[in-house]
């Protein structure tokens, strides 16, 4: 039994590592790529450990002076719970409910409990990684400033080992609810996944940006917060008392609160695992009714095909069109802080630069849209199908360009309209703020498709590779993000004393229009030849 369980855990971990590092069906992982990923993960780990280390160092002294040292560990546990939950919730749903090998493993002589535990322990290992980013700096800061006995250190180790069990129980419960919802409304699965991801991402960004403000608030209201935790969240209180005072009774109470929910959830999942793993979305029975056939033009049908393909995968959408989401979020933020923005816009020295600044803002936020840069690669091993259809190459390429423009331009227009409304700029300036981001979107649209025609990637393992690790997407991302920086730097460093900002802005618009024309011409000359030769 244990041998089979360990084998399944090993396979799950190798699968997760493969999805993160392997980008081709034929080529394996090079040593250089593995080293690069290792350095990247090490960098992220150092950044998080340093950030939480500074946070805990700022908390330990005032909490000690107020006599509520136990609140230090309560906040540590709360941070661990939030980070582990947000970091593993989507993996929990994928590994337990949506794994593609569920039916294959269930057909083998393998116990359901082994299949479930292999998935659970895989997620648990990831939670331990997340937990270490918080627990290591918290332990170091506390033991160097206050000190701990051997009993308290032993209890701390047990807490580190058991706290992710409670988080895993929460993740499994939330994933169970999510799985039931998605089964019933499978049609909106992608939309729900995107909304949840954006919600968690927004929560993370809000917490990071508000950390300094809440740090002051925590110190100023430490005693009232401690009383609230003691009365309402008693497991965290007993965890903290056990670590600060070595209280055995509190330690046992915490263990019961952490381990029992995990055991109960695992038992319920093991009992219902077969049913959950093989549940299929409910398909609504449609009764055919004769209606007049609606006929689309060839070009419209191609555009609809492109949009349906792109929007069928939530991770592809999030990685390829994050700029659309950020435009909507930025528009909401502008409306929320419109009084402050109007105050800044009323400063005479800033009014001269208001229009170009607004244009650059929309361009910068929209620069994370790279849909066309992966539109060829997403065809994958189905590329021959579209080439074999009686459709001109120009129509195929134009449909991919139209998809990018159709999805990305509205997001930029929403942000532009909100900025125009809040700042109250004139008609001509408003027209520029609307038109310039559209020209930029078309520029990135044409550039991305050209780069993808130059270096298409068809031998991907999964579709997310096309929008995360392919060369055309990386180049498009750096070029699009660099445009706003280059435009601002060229004027600020060299041309500020040679021409007015209005003259410079009109010059940039002319250059952008010329680049759009040149790139579009290249698509329909060199691009057509390249497409037909692939």
N, C-alpha and C positions, 0 to 999 in steps of 0.2 A: 504493500500500500504506500509506504513512505517513498519507495523508489519511483513509483509511478507519479506521485505528487511532485517530487523534486524534478522529474523529467518534464512534466507539464509546466512547472514554474520557469524552468530554463528556457523552454520553447517560447513562452509568453514574453520573457525579457528579451530574447533574441529578436522576436517579432517587432517589439517596440523600438529597439535599437535600429533594426533594419529600416523601419519606416522613417526614422529621423535622419539616417545617414546614407542609405542606398538610394540612388536616383535613377538607376538603369536596370533593366531586366538582365542584361548581358554582362555588364561590368560590375565587378565587386567593389568593395570599399578600399580605396588606396590608403596607405599609411599616412600620407599627407593630409587627406581629408579627415581621418580619425583624429589626428593631432590637432587639426584646426578646430574640430568640434569640441575636443577636450579643453583647448585653450579658451574657447568661447564659454563653455559651461563654468570653467574655473573663474573667468572674469566676472560672470554674472553672480557666482557664489560669493566672491570677494566683495562685490558691490553691496549685495544684500546683507552680508555679515557686518560690513562696516556701517551701513545705514542703521541696522538694528542695534549695533553696539553703541553708537552715539545716542540713540534714543534711550536705551537702558541706563547709560551713564548719566544722562540728564535726569532720570527719575529716581535713582537710588538714594541720592543725598537728601532731597526734600522729603521723600517717604520715610527715611530713617529719622529725620528731625521731627516729623509729625507722629512717629510711633506706629506707622501702618506699613511696616516692611512687607507684610504678607500680600499687600496689594500689588507689589512688584511682580510676584509670581502669578497672581491672578491675571494681570494684564499679559504676561508672557504666554500663559495658557490660552487666553482669548485670541491673541495674535496668531498662535499656532493653529488654532481651530479654524480661523478665517482663511489663512493662507492655504492650509491643506485642503479645505473644502472647495475654495475657488479654483485651486490648482488641479484638483483631481476629479471634479464632478463630471466633466465631459468624458474623461477616460473611463470612469466607473460605468457610465451609461454604455459606452462603446464596448468595453471588455465583457460586461455581464450580459447585456441584452441584445447587442447588435454585432457580436463577433461573427465573422463569416464562417468559422469552422464549428459553430455550435452543433448543427445537425450531423456533421461528420463525426465529431467526438461522441455524440450521444449514440451513434450507431455502432460504436466500438465497445468492446468489453471493458469499459472504464466506469468506475463509480461516479455518479452525479456529484457526490460530495468532493471527489478529487478534482473534477473539472471546475467546480465552483471555487474551491479553496485555492486552486492555482491562479485563478483570476483575481481573487481577493488579495492574496499575498503579493501579487505583482503590483497592485495598486498600493498596498501597504508599504512596500519598499519605496515607492515614489513619495509617499507621505513622509517617510522617515527622512528622505532627502530634503523635502520642504521644511520639515521640523528642525533639522540641524541648522538651517540658516538663521533661526531665531533662538533655539536652545543653547547653541554654543556661545554666542556673545552674551546672552543673559546669564549663563553660568559663570563665565569668566569675569564679568563685571561684578557680580554678587560676591563671588569667593575672594576677589582681590580687594573689595571695599568693605565687606562685612565679615565674610568667613563662614564656613559650614563645618559641622561635625561629620564624622564618618557615617553615622546613622542617617543624617540629612543628605549626604552625598549618595548613599545607597538608595534612599527614597527618591532622590532626583532622577537617578538612572531608571528606576522602575516607572516613574511618571513619564519619562521620555519614551519608554517602550510601550506604554499602555495608552497614552493620550491619543495617538493616531487611531487606535481601535474605536474610540468613541466617534472620532471624525469620520471614519469609514462607515460606521453605522448610519450616521447622518447622510453621507453621500449615497449609500445604497438605498436609503428610504426615499431621498429626493429623486434618484434615478428610477426607482420603481414607479413613482408618481409620473415622472416624465415619460417613461416607456408606455404606461397605460394611456396617457394623453395622446402620444404620437401614434399609437396603434389605432385609436379611434378617429384621429384627424390626420392621417398620413399625408394628405394632400398639402397640408401647411407645415410639414416637417422642417423644411429648409428655413421658412420664415421664423418659426419658433426657435430653432437653433441659433439663428442670427440675433434675434432679439435677446435671448438669454446671454449669448456671448458678449454682445454690446453692453448689456446691463452689468455683467460682472466686470467687464473691462472699464466701464464708466465708474463703477464703485471703487475699483483699484486706483484709477487715476485721481478720483476725488480724495481718497484717503491719503495718497502720496502727497498731493498738492496741499492738503490741509493739515499735514502732520505737525508742522511747527505751531500752528494755531491751537490744535488740540493738546499739544504738549504743555503749553502754558495753562490751558484750561484744566488739564489733569492735575497739575501741581497746585493750582489755586483751589480746586474742589476735591482734593484727595480724600478728605474725611467723609464727605457726603457720598462720594462714589463708593468708598469702602463699605459704608453702611448699607447702600443699595445692593451691592454684591452679596454681602453677608445675609441679607434678608431674602433675596430672590434667587440668586445663582449659588446655592449652597455647595454644590460639588466643587466649584472653583475656590470657594472660601476654605473648604476642608483641605483641598490640595495645597493651598497656600500655607495654611496653618501647619500642615504636616512638614513642609519644606523649611519653614522658618523656625518652628519650635520642636520639630521631631516628634510630633504628637501621633502616636500609633493608632489611636481610635479614629482620628480624622483621616489618616492614611487609608485605613480599611474602608471607611465610608466612601472616600474618593474612588478606590479600586472597584467597589461594587457599582458605583455610578458609571464608571468607564467601561468595565468589562461586561456587565450584564446586558446592556443594550446591544453590544456587539454579538454576544452569544445568541440572543433572541433573534436578531436580524439574520444571522447566518443560518439558524435553524429554519426560519420561515422561508428563506431563499432556497435552501436545499430541498425543502418539501415541495416547493412550487417551481423549481428550476426548469424542469422539462417543459412545463406549460409556458413559462415566460420566454424560454429560449427559442421555442418553436411557434410563438404567436405570430400571426400574419396580420397585416393591416386589413381592416374590414373594407371590402369593396362594395360600394353601393350598387345594387342591381338597377341597371338602366333599361327601361322599356323603350324600344325603338319606336320613334314616331317619324313618319315620313314628312320631311320638310324640304323646301327648295334648297338645292346645293349652293353653298357660298364659295365662290371661286376667287382666289387671290392671284395677284400677279406673281410671276416667278421671283422677282426681287423681294416682294413682301414675304413670301413663303420662306425664302432663305434667311431673312432677318429674324422672323419668328423662330426658325430652327436654331439660329445662333443664340438667341436670348434664352430659349428653353434649355438648351444644353448648358449654358453658363450658369443659369440660376438653379440647376438641379443639384449642385453640390455646395453646401454652406461654406466649407473651408475654402473652396476656390473663390467664391464671392468675397469672403472676408479678406483674403490675401490679395486679390486682384482689383477690388473696388473699395478699399477702406476709405478712400478719399470721399466717396459719396456719403458714407456714414458720418465722417468727420465734418463735412459741410453742413449736414443737418444739425449735428451737435453744436457746431460753432454758431449757427444761426440762432439756436435756442439760447446759447450763452450770451450772444449780443443783445437779444431782447431782455434777458434777465438783468444785465449790467448796462442797460442803455443810458441811464442817468450819468454814470461815470464816463461812458464813451462820449456822450454829448458834451460833457464838461471839458474833456480833452480836445474834442473837435472845435470848441469855441475859442481855443487859444490862437491868437493871430499868427504866431510864428509857425503853427502847424497847418493852418488852413491852406497854405500854398502847396503843401505836399500831401494833402488829404486824398485827392483822387488817385495818384500813383500808389500811395500806401494801401488804399482799399483794393486796388487791382492786384497788388502783390500779395495781400492777405488771401484773396480768393485763389490766386494761382498756387500759393504755398499749400493751402489746405487741399486743393484738388490734385496736387502732384503725386498723391499715392494711388491714383487710378492708372492701372497698367493692363487693362482688359485686352486690348488688341495685341499686346506683346506675347500673349500665350494662346491666341485664338487659333493659330495654325497647329501648334503643338498639341492642343487639346483634342484634335482629331484622332491622334494616336494611331492604332492599327486599323482604324476605320477610314483613314485618309483616302484610300483607293476608291471608296464608295462615292465620295463627292466628286472625285476626278472622273469617274466613269459615267456620271450623269450627263445628259445632253444640256449642259449649262455652260455658258461662257465663263472663262476665268475672270474677266472683269466683273461680272455679276457676283461671283463668289467673294472676291476681294472687297468689293463695295459693300456687300452685306456684312462683312466682319468690321469694316470701318463704321458702318451705320449702327451696328450694335453698340460699339464703344461710345459713339456720340449720343445715341438715344438714351443710354443709361447714365452717362456722366454729366452731360450738359445741364439737365434739370437741377441736379444737386448744387452745381456752381451758381446757377441762376437764383436759386432760393437764398443762398448766402448773399449774393450781390444785392438782391431786392431788399433784404433785411438791413444790410449795411447802408443802402441808399435811404431807406426809411428812417433809420436812427440818426444818421449824420445830417440829413436834410440838404444834401448837395444839389447843385443846379441841374438843369436838364441835359446840357452837353456833357457834364461830368458824369451824370447818371448813365448816359448812353455808353460812355467809355467803360465804366465799371461793369456794364452788362456785356459789352462786346469783347473786351480784351481777354477775359477768362475763356470765352468760347473759342477765340483764336488759339489760345494756349492748349485747350482740350483737343482741338483738331491737330495741332502740332504734335502732341504726344501720341494721339491716335495714329497718325501717319507714320511717325518714327517707330512706334512699337511694332506695327505690322511689317515694316521694312526689315527691322532687326530679326523678327521671327521668321520671315522668309529667308533671311540670310543664314540663320542658325536654328532650324526647327529641331524639336526634340520629341521623337515619337516612341522611344523605347523606355517610357517611364513606368515605374512600379505602380503609382497611384496618381490621380490627377493633380493633387496638391503640389507635386514636384514641379509641374509646369509653371506654377505661379509663385514658387518659393526658391527654387534652386537652378532654374535655367538661365543661361547667359543673357538672352534678350530681355527678360524681365529685370534682371539686375542692372543691366546697362540703362534701360528705360527709367528705372527708379532713380538712379544716380543723376541721370541727365535732367529728368523732370524736377527733382528736388534742387538741383544746382541752378536751374534757370533763374528762379527768384533771387537767389543769392548773388549770381553773376550780374543780373540787371541792377541790383542795388549797389554792388561794389564798384562797378564800372563808373557809375555816376558819382558816387561818394568819393572815390579816390582820384579820378582823373578828369571828369567833365563838369564838376560842380561849378567851377569858375569860368568855364568856356561857353556854356549854354544854359538856358532856363530849364527848369524841371518839366515844363509843358513841352518845350521843343524836344527834349530828350524822350519824353513819353511818346510823342508822335513818331519819332524816329524808330523807337522800339516796335511800335505797332506796324510800321511799314516793313521793317525787317521780318517780323513775325508773319505777316501776310505773304511776303516773298518766299519764306521758308515753307509755308503751307503749300504754296503753289508748286514749288520745286519737288517737295516730298511726294505730293499727290501725283505729279507727272512721273516720278521715278517708280511709283507703285504700278502705274499702268504701262510702263515700258519694261524696265529691268525686273520689276516685281512679277509681272505676268510670265516672263520667260523663266524666272526662277521657280515659280509655282509649277509650271508645266514640266520642269526638269527634275523636280523632287521625286 
